[in-house]
């Protein structure tokens, strides 16, 4: 493969079908994955609710966690625990409001098209 073909291959996917791209990137669209795609809203009342949040993450579901009802120190401890769980699932945590976080497993991507500065700050 010549340099021109490599450059074309790098900058363009026009010559590839979607099926080829999916196969090359181990991307699958099976019904089971789509059926399990949920975004869960949780408002923990105490540290004992952290396990329930991580159970959803373990099931590859995204979670919105609102920590407004927790005192500041307990909210910090909760986020430390959740951050460890998200790290274990190759996930990510995004702050989406003052005391609200979006926690996603590694197989889910997040795209924020807003221009708010707080949305671009990751928890870790």
C-alpha positions in Angstrom: 0.0 0.0 0.0 1.5 3.3 -1.1 1.7 6.5 0.9 -1.3 8.0 -1.0 -3.5 5.0 -0.2 -2.5 5.0 3.5 -3.3 8.7 3.7 -6.7 8.1 2.0 -7.3 5.2 4.4 -6.4 7.3 7.4 -8.6 10.4 6.5 -11.5 8.7 4.7 -13.9 6.0 5.5 -15.9 6.6 2.3 -14.6 3.4 0.6 -15.6 1.2 3.6 -19.1 0.0 4.3 -20.6 0.4 7.8 -20.5 -3.4 8.2 -16.7 -3.4 7.5 -16.1 -0.6 10.0 -18.2 -2.4 12.7 -16.3 -5.7 12.1 -12.9 -4.0 12.3 -13.8 -2.1 15.5 -15.6 -5.0 17.2 -18.8 -3.0 17.2 -22.0 -4.8 17.4 -25.6 -3.7 17.5 -27.5 -6.6 19.0 -30.9 -6.3 20.4 -29.9 -7.4 23.9 -27.5 -4.4 24.2 -30.2 -2.0 23.0 -32.8 -3.5 25.4 -30.4 -2.9 28.4 -29.6 0.7 27.4 -31.1 2.7 30.2 -30.1 5.9 32.0 -31.0 5.7 35.7 -31.6 8.7 38.0 -30.6 8.1 41.6 -30.8 10.4 44.7 -28.8 8.6 47.4 -30.0 9.2 51.0 -26.8 7.8 52.6 -23.6 6.0 51.9 -25.4 2.6 52.0 -27.0 3.6 48.6 -23.6 3.6 46.8 -23.8 -0.1 46.2 -27.1 0.3 44.3 -25.5 2.9 42.1 -22.6 0.6 41.3 -24.9 -2.3 40.7 -26.4 -0.3 37.8 -22.9 0.5 36.5 -22.0 -3.2 36.7 -25.0 -3.9 34.5 -23.5 -1.4 31.9 -26.2 1.2 32.6 -25.5 4.9 32.8 -26.5 6.7 36.1 -27.3 10.3 37.0 -26.5 10.7 40.6 -27.9 13.7 42.5 -26.1 14.3 45.8 -28.0 17.4 47.0 -29.6 15.6 49.8 -26.3 14.5 51.4 -24.1 16.6 53.6 -20.9 17.8 51.9 -18.5 15.3 53.6 -20.8 12.3 52.9 -21.2 13.4 49.3 -17.4 13.5 48.9 -17.1 10.0 50.4 -19.8 8.8 48.1 -18.1 10.2 45.0 -14.8 8.6 46.1 -16.5 5.3 46.3 -18.3 5.7 42.9 -15.1 6.9 41.3 -13.4 3.7 42.2 -16.3 1.7 40.8 -16.3 3.7 37.6 -12.5 3.2 37.2 -13.0 -0.5 37.6 -15.4 -0.6 34.7 -13.2 1.7 32.6 -16.0 4.2 33.0 -16.1 8.0 33.3 -17.8 10.5 35.6 -18.9 13.9 34.3 -20.2 16.7 36.5 -23.4 17.9 34.9 -24.7 20.3 37.7 -23.7 21.6 41.1 -24.2 18.3 43.0 -25.2 16.1 40.0 -22.9 13.6 38.2 -23.3 11.4 35.1 -21.6 8.0 35.6 -21.0 5.9 32.5 -19.5 2.5 32.0 -16.7 2.1 29.5 -18.9 0.9 26.7 -21.0 4.1 26.7 -19.7 7.4 25.3 -20.7 10.9 26.3 -20.9 13.9 24.0 -21.7 17.3 25.3 -22.4 19.9 22.7 -23.1 22.7 25.1 -20.6 25.4 25.7 -20.8 25.5 29.5 -17.5 25.3 31.2 -18.6 23.0 34.0 -19.7 20.3 31.5 -16.2 19.8 30.1 -14.7 19.1 33.5 -14.3 15.4 34.2 -14.3 14.1 37.8 -11.1 12.3 37.1 
